[in-house]
Amino acid sequence: MCTVIVRVPASSNLPTRVLAIRDEDPERPWSPLGRWWPESHGGVVGVRDLRAGGAWLAADSAAGRLAVLLNRADVSTLPESQLVSRGGLALDSVAGRTPAQPRTHGFNLVEVEGARTSVVSWDGQRLSRVELTPGTHMVAHDDVDDPSTARIERWLAEFAAVELPETDTWWTPWIELLERSSALESTDDEAIIRDNRPHGYPTQSLLVCVASVTADDVQVRYRALREPGRWNRQLDGVL
């Protein structure tokens, strides 16, 4: 039940801005943002899932591509033995390969290439793609900007209203809004920093990434939360 906020620029000369919050089972091992795939994906940085070896978020700076993977409910009838991990999707995406007929559980895959952003969705039977228009958008476990998702209904307009400065710390106003949102209990349907266990899922918010994407550069900053499902502000460690 991750959350991604994207601001798509009106001009190709401007960067795309991304704020991504990862929700995952704290017991599932992972590695922080780094270059974990030198042989298969040289130059790619990402947050690695150690169990399956793939990525939640991946970026190829030279190609100007970023991808973030979010889980989505599905109606697949395939047995688990025939399904593969979703973790390769973000890595394939930044290499320029979009899934054609996935054999995975459902997902939303946010794909950013320079000033363009699209969301590829898979529900186990149907694959769709939505090209995002200029402006601010929010993605979680269902459709883009879906008002039936409580956190999107509550916070999308506020993220859209925030003016992001053209500075090296452009993300500060969004982080301040994210911090304000954390005044909600992490079990609240409207919360962005989340504890999903009362909803029947073992996942909690674990980390935050901010990224700025242009046609020839991707800059990503990363910070793990000190305690799953609880906010802390610090964002440092540029790669």
Protein Blocks (a to p, Z undefined) as FASTA:
>chain_A
ZZcdddddfbfkbccdddddddddfklccdddddfblmlmghiacdddfknopafbdcdf
knopacdddddddfbfbdfklpccfklmmmmmmnopacfbdcbddddddddehjbccddd
dehjaccdddddeddddddfbcehiaklmklmmmmmmmmmpccddbfklmmmmmmmmmmm
mmpcfkbmkbmbdcfklnopabdcfbdcdddddfkbccddddddfbghiacfbdghiZZ
